[in-house]
Amino acid sequence: MAKNFWIFVIKNTDDELNRRIKKKEWPVYSYTVNRKKIQPGDKVIFYKAGEGNKVCLGTAETASAIKGEEGGIDYTVELGNVSIWKKSVMIKPLISKLEFIGNKEQWGLSMQGGVIHISEKDYGTIYAESK
């Protein structure tokens, strides 16, 4: 069973997302708040931020702990069981149901940062919309 549930945020192009998925590796930067809490077997939802996006795109599990040198510029985490959904999930219609979004009026603030900790319930709410 997963220990933690995360949203991994990407603001880059589809090419960058595809590169990360193909490589099965996600960058985690040194200033990322939750980086030390990532463990093998955690569940992840991919979220694409930015104008015209704001959608969840798929899921994965972390296949490693975070790797990198303390004090280094960035770290990485390996991904396994990657699944990109046929139907992306818009986050805005789910705001009222998601516990991790405290301020429902300014919900975008809750989506900032590269790695967002969410509850198992929130993970399930988002995942259910992909079906």
Backbone bond lengths (Angstrom), bond angles and torsions (degrees), N, CA, C in turn:
res aa  C-N    CA-C-N  psi(-1)  N-CA   C-N-CA  omega(-1)  CA-C   N-CA-C  phi
1 M - - - 1.454 - - 1.534 109.87 -
2 A 1.305 115.41 143.43 1.469 120.37 -178.43 1.527 110.82 -63.44
3 K 1.305 115.29 143.56 1.457 121.31 177.29 1.520 110.36 -86.80
4 N 1.325 115.84 -39.59 1.456 122.55 -177.01 1.520 109.81 -135.85
5 F 1.314 114.48 160.36 1.455 122.26 177.48 1.520 107.28 -128.20
6 W 1.338 115.30 133.20 1.460 121.30 -172.53 1.518 111.93 -133.84
7 I 1.320 114.30 155.65 1.460 121.19 162.42 1.521 105.55 -111.76
8 F 1.336 116.43 124.15 1.457 122.18 174.02 1.530 106.54 -98.42
9 V 1.317 116.02 121.97 1.460 122.44 -173.97 1.525 110.10 -98.20
10 I 1.326 114.66 136.61 1.462 120.69 173.40 1.526 107.86 -129.04
11 K 1.316 115.14 137.40 1.468 120.80 178.61 1.522 109.80 -113.78
12 N 1.288 116.18 -4.60 1.457 121.58 -173.91 1.534 111.16 -80.16
13 T 1.289 114.79 -171.25 1.459 122.50 -178.01 1.525 111.37 -76.24
14 D 1.317 114.89 168.66 1.465 119.96 174.40 1.519 110.68 -60.33
15 D 1.330 116.99 -34.22 1.467 120.37 178.58 1.521 111.11 -60.06
16 E 1.328 116.53 -41.92 1.464 120.26 179.36 1.522 110.81 -66.40
17 L 1.314 117.26 -42.46 1.465 120.44 176.87 1.521 109.99 -60.15
18 N 1.309 117.27 -47.50 1.466 121.27 -179.90 1.520 111.73 -61.15
19 R 1.339 117.14 -37.91 1.468 121.30 178.46 1.529 110.04 -63.28
20 R 1.330 117.03 -44.52 1.463 120.98 -179.80 1.528 110.86 -64.62
21 I 1.323 116.46 -41.30 1.467 120.88 -179.12 1.528 110.06 -66.42
22 K 1.326 116.30 -45.23 1.469 120.74 179.79 1.526 111.00 -61.40
23 K 1.313 116.00 -41.25 1.463 121.84 -179.18 1.539 111.84 -77.09
24 K 1.342 115.68 -16.06 1.464 122.54 -176.78 1.532 111.13 55.15
25 E 1.319 113.49 45.85 1.456 119.95 -178.34 1.530 108.17 -149.10
26 W 1.335 115.60 137.51 1.462 120.86 -178.49 1.526 108.98 -121.82
27 P 1.328 117.75 130.76 1.461 119.50 177.17 1.525 111.15 -75.37
28 V 1.300 116.00 141.14 1.462 122.41 175.19 1.520 105.38 -130.11
29 Y 1.303 115.89 121.04 1.456 120.23 -172.63 1.522 112.29 -85.69
30 S 1.318 115.82 157.62 1.462 121.94 -172.96 1.519 112.76 -61.18
31 Y 1.312 118.94 -25.37 1.462 121.99 -179.72 1.533 113.03 -91.03
32 T 1.323 117.87 1.99 1.463 121.30 179.66 1.529 109.87 -68.61
33 V 1.317 116.37 122.73 1.461 122.88 -172.95 1.531 112.96 -57.58
34 N 1.314 117.95 -47.33 1.463 121.77 -171.93 1.524 115.08 -93.02
35 R 1.319 118.46 11.02 1.469 119.75 -170.50 1.524 113.91 -58.88
36 K 1.313 118.17 -35.08 1.470 120.45 -176.91 1.526 113.04 -76.67
37 K 1.316 117.61 -10.51 1.465 121.75 -178.98 1.534 112.66 -92.38
38 I 1.327 117.85 -8.72 1.463 121.40 -179.12 1.517 109.11 -71.47
39 Q 1.348 115.71 129.13 1.464 122.45 -177.64 1.526 109.97 -129.95
40 P 1.319 117.27 156.66 1.469 119.39 174.45 1.529 110.27 -58.64
41 G 1.316 116.33 139.21 1.460 121.60 178.24 1.511 114.56 90.57
42 D 1.327 117.87 -2.37 1.463 120.39 176.09 1.523 109.62 -68.08
43 K 1.319 116.39 153.09 1.469 122.41 178.77 1.522 109.58 -98.84
44 V 1.335 114.89 140.49 1.459 122.05 -174.58 1.522 110.05 -129.62
45 I 1.335 115.28 141.55 1.465 122.33 167.50 1.522 106.59 -115.95
46 F 1.330 117.16 134.80 1.457 122.00 177.17 1.536 108.88 -88.82
47 Y 1.334 116.00 130.26 1.461 122.26 179.94 1.517 109.09 -124.42
48 K 1.331 116.21 128.95 1.466 121.08 178.25 1.524 108.57 -102.96
49 A 1.322 115.03 116.27 1.458 122.53 -177.90 1.521 110.42 -92.11
50 G 1.319 115.67 174.36 1.459 121.45 174.35 1.511 112.70 104.30
51 E 1.309 114.77 165.12 1.456 121.02 -179.61 1.523 111.29 -57.17
52 G 1.324 114.82 133.78 1.461 120.47 178.80 1.514 113.71 78.52
53 N 1.314 117.51 3.31 1.455 120.90 -179.29 1.523 109.65 -117.15
54 K 1.315 117.73 -107.41 1.463 123.81 -178.44 1.532 111.38 56.69
55 V 1.326 114.12 50.09 1.462 120.64 -178.28 1.523 111.09 -132.77
56 C 1.317 114.89 151.11 1.459 121.93 172.02 1.517 107.08 -93.20
57 L 1.335 116.12 138.14 1.463 121.18 -168.66 1.521 115.35 -116.06
58 G 1.333 117.51 -18.09 1.459 118.57 -176.40 1.511 111.21 169.78
59 T 1.331 114.34 -171.76 1.458 120.97 -176.89 1.521 110.86 -134.36
60 A 1.322 114.10 166.52 1.463 121.92 173.65 1.519 107.33 -161.81
61 E 1.317 114.55 173.63 1.466 121.43 169.79 1.516 106.78 -120.64
62 T 1.306 115.98 147.79 1.457 118.66 174.50 1.527 107.90 -75.29
63 A 1.315 115.60 132.44 1.467 121.25 -177.53 1.522 111.78 -104.57
64 S 1.332 116.08 1.45 1.457 120.45 179.08 1.521 108.34 -154.12
65 A 1.305 115.06 166.35 1.456 119.57 166.67 1.520 106.15 -76.52
66 I 1.289 116.12 171.89 1.457 120.12 177.52 1.536 108.87 -64.22
67 K 1.338 115.59 139.78 1.464 120.40 -178.99 1.516 109.56 -119.56
68 G 1.289 115.66 143.47 1.455 121.33 177.29 1.512 109.99 145.93
69 E 1.282 114.94 168.20 1.460 121.56 -179.56 1.521 109.38 -87.09
70 E 1.322 117.17 133.52 1.461 120.66 174.45 1.519 107.78 -58.76
71 G 1.323 116.41 132.12 1.450 120.71 -177.17 1.518 113.00 87.96
72 G 1.335 116.30 -5.20 1.458 119.97 177.78 1.520 110.55 -74.71
73 I 1.295 116.02 171.68 1.459 120.44 -178.06 1.517 110.84 -71.82
74 D 1.305 118.15 -48.52 1.445 119.21 177.16 1.510 112.83 -141.85
75 Y 1.335 111.45 169.94 1.451 122.45 -179.61 1.523 107.11 -126.87
76 T 1.316 115.19 170.94 1.459 119.59 173.99 1.522 108.54 -137.84
77 V 1.321 114.48 160.51 1.454 121.56 172.13 1.526 106.59 -133.69
78 E 1.331 115.95 135.57 1.465 120.38 178.71 1.515 109.32 -78.90
79 L 1.341 115.42 147.74 1.455 122.29 -179.84 1.522 110.64 -114.65
80 G 1.305 116.10 145.38 1.461 122.74 173.47 1.520 109.22 -135.03
81 N 1.316 116.19 168.31 1.473 121.82 179.05 1.527 111.88 47.75
82 V 1.322 115.76 47.55 1.467 121.04 -179.12 1.519 109.86 -76.47
83 S 1.327 115.71 133.61 1.458 121.83 177.56 1.520 109.14 -138.06
84 I 1.329 116.75 118.28 1.463 121.07 174.15 1.530 106.61 -97.02
85 W 1.318 115.26 125.05 1.462 120.85 -174.74 1.520 112.11 -71.97
86 K 1.316 115.97 148.74 1.465 121.40 174.70 1.519 110.00 -70.06
87 K 1.344 115.58 -31.64 1.462 121.50 -179.26 1.529 108.37 -119.06
88 S 1.337 117.23 114.19 1.468 119.33 176.55 1.534 109.14 -69.92
89 V 1.310 115.41 157.05 1.464 121.50 -175.87 1.523 108.86 -114.62
90 M 1.326 115.61 117.35 1.465 120.27 175.85 1.522 108.40 -71.38
91 I 1.320 116.22 134.81 1.456 120.89 -176.07 1.534 111.99 -80.51
92 K 1.309 117.67 -32.51 1.470 121.08 -173.59 1.535 113.65 -55.71
93 P 1.330 120.20 -45.13 1.465 119.05 179.64 1.542 114.15 -65.58
94 L 1.326 117.47 -14.01 1.468 121.38 -177.79 1.528 113.45 -97.82
95 I 1.311 117.10 -5.14 1.472 121.09 -172.30 1.520 112.71 -51.05
96 S 1.318 117.44 -45.11 1.479 119.90 -176.21 1.528 112.09 -65.41
97 K 1.324 117.93 -21.65 1.468 122.01 -177.86 1.533 113.39 -93.21
98 L 1.323 117.62 -14.29 1.464 121.08 -171.98 1.528 111.74 -93.15
99 E 1.323 115.88 120.54 1.464 122.51 -177.21 1.528 113.10 -68.41
100 F 1.329 117.99 -33.81 1.458 119.98 -174.99 1.526 112.42 -72.32
101 I 1.318 117.34 -13.20 1.463 120.95 176.90 1.522 107.37 -93.43
102 G 1.334 115.45 99.05 1.459 121.21 -177.21 1.513 112.57 -73.60
103 N 1.318 117.08 -47.86 1.462 121.95 -178.48 1.526 107.82 -98.12
104 K 1.317 115.66 99.29 1.472 120.79 -175.60 1.533 111.90 -67.93
105 E 1.355 117.35 -24.03 1.464 121.28 179.60 1.539 110.91 -74.26
106 Q 1.316 115.94 -41.30 1.468 121.23 -179.03 1.530 109.17 -114.95
107 W 1.306 115.21 56.88 1.456 122.28 -172.82 1.526 113.34 -63.30
108 G 1.313 117.63 -25.30 1.461 121.09 -179.41 1.527 113.01 -59.44
109 L 1.332 116.13 -27.62 1.462 120.05 178.31 1.526 111.22 -62.77
110 S 1.320 116.76 -33.08 1.469 121.37 179.86 1.517 112.66 -73.08
111 M 1.328 116.76 -13.63 1.459 121.55 -177.82 1.527 112.06 -99.45
112 Q 1.337 116.60 6.67 1.462 119.74 -179.88 1.520 110.58 -86.38
113 G 1.306 114.93 149.36 1.460 121.48 -177.86 1.515 108.89 102.51
114 G 1.274 116.16 153.87 1.457 120.48 -175.35 1.516 115.09 -77.93
115 V 1.337 116.34 -25.12 1.463 121.78 -176.92 1.531 107.59 -137.17
116 I 1.325 116.02 117.30 1.464 121.29 -176.62 1.522 108.68 -114.89
117 H 1.325 116.41 125.31 1.466 121.27 177.95 1.527 108.80 -79.12
118 I 1.338 116.62 131.05 1.463 121.59 177.56 1.526 108.92 -131.24
119 S 1.327 115.84 165.79 1.461 120.81 178.53 1.529 110.18 -82.47
120 E 1.307 115.29 163.77 1.466 120.51 175.00 1.527 110.11 -60.77
121 K 1.325 116.34 -36.79 1.468 120.94 178.74 1.531 111.00 -62.57
122 D 1.337 116.98 -46.34 1.466 120.31 178.59 1.528 111.00 -63.12
123 Y 1.326 116.15 -40.23 1.466 120.26 176.41 1.535 109.36 -56.95
124 G 1.322 115.97 -48.02 1.459 120.78 -179.69 1.520 113.17 -63.07
125 T 1.314 116.80 -38.07 1.472 121.50 178.89 1.524 110.40 -62.04
126 I 1.308 116.60 -46.82 1.477 120.49 -179.71 1.518 110.05 -68.03
127 Y 1.332 116.49 -46.47 1.458 121.01 -177.47 1.538 111.57 -59.62
128 A 1.326 116.71 -40.93 1.470 121.27 -178.46 1.524 111.57 -59.71
129 E 1.317 117.60 -31.47 1.465 121.43 -179.66 1.524 112.85 -72.99
130 S 1.325 117.58 -14.72 1.463 120.91 -179.70 1.527 112.18 -80.23
131 K 1.304 116.03 -12.81 1.470 121.18 -176.88 1.508 112.35 -86.95
